[in-house]
């Protein structure tokens, strides 16, 4: 845990100086926070509006996490700091876990901030009306935001970090990570799994994502090897 | 000295069909400064990676501080400070934050981290720049900061892989003085991989020359020419021209050349002292009157060039 905390400390301090990542983060939050609120027709049924708003919050977390995960790794490769990390006493799990958790935390915080922006924008738009808690009033909304989004961040962080370790280029790594998010909705899109927005249906979907995360992280840790990474750096 | 800090026995490592390190036998005493020399692609960096457990050997055994770096990689790396030719510092972090990170990685408590970071920055004369981001540092400053970082955990073993590579002469001297200071402190084993032969000559207790992944010579910088490479002697005497006139039987690989000038002299290059004896005996038998046989001392650079055959260092 100490090593993981060290890696997270390093990622946070580095992020503060990374204008590009911060710009993407702020833009995702503002666009996903303001745009749907401003364009939402006033007469939209509350249920549909809630799903739409929640979708924007989730999407902002996907954009941020999918960008952050490869970026965290590729910056290390470009700056030759990855070799320094690999030559340190940090464990493989701490190096890899630090990247994944940081990407997940960034994605999750982006979703939470997007929600805050949405609520404030709604309140300002409907001046005088009581505060609207939108989808947060629903169990499904809270489950998605408090459990589903962090799990989605772990998924994207794992895929993004792992791909970036091997690909070595931002654009393809980002594209593959974004496409991997699409894989998650494939079973529903192919009607292999029925779409259910009931509390039980959403809870099952989040539980299934947790299982996928566990398997993916276990696989990634299994295949994250210093000896392999050194060869990639050598090439 | 005593116990060895690094022991490699018949170590080989391949990448595909290319052999990067071949049957490497190396022993570096604890507390000594060892220079690993060789042209680009000779296997120096692969050797460093094998020592750190970042690569595993295909054949042979490696021991660093008594540990096998493959299963005990974390423990080996915890006892080792490393600086590569690219120091791998975090550009967006300040000098202080880079050392802070190294201290956290070494699991030092906050007070000790601060104490060592300050001492390290003062030592490399970067204390005044501690709050500046590394992105604004020159290459020389980065290398100095890299050394401070490598030393922060007070490692038993310090590995410096081309630390002066790409530096201008002023920075090379500055960094060399720093390394010389480290070497003179003693108590720490230093493995210095370098292209700069004069650097190795000044700093190292012993040097080894790698060529095509093989360690072809090991010895002290002064003695390497006579101990590990080709022997050269100068022969003084009368009637040395018998060497040219008669069919003098020279041992394989030996070359005898008459030198111009007075008094007469000849230069003999051969594989070892036994060959010198044989040639001297042959010359005497052929009628030459020998007065003196003087071994030639060669510089490390001459020895290096003789061994690697003029490949760029």
Interface residues (C-beta under 8 A of the other chain):
Chain A: X2 X3 X6 X9 X10 X13 X14 X16 X17 X18 X79 X80 X81 X82 X83 X84 X86 X87 X88 X89 X90 X91 X226 X227 X230 X231 X234
Chain B: X15 X49 X52 X53 X54 X55 X56 X73 X74 X75 X77 X78 X80 X82 X84 X86 X87 X88 X89 X90 X91 X92 X93 X97 X101 X104 X105 X106 X107 X133
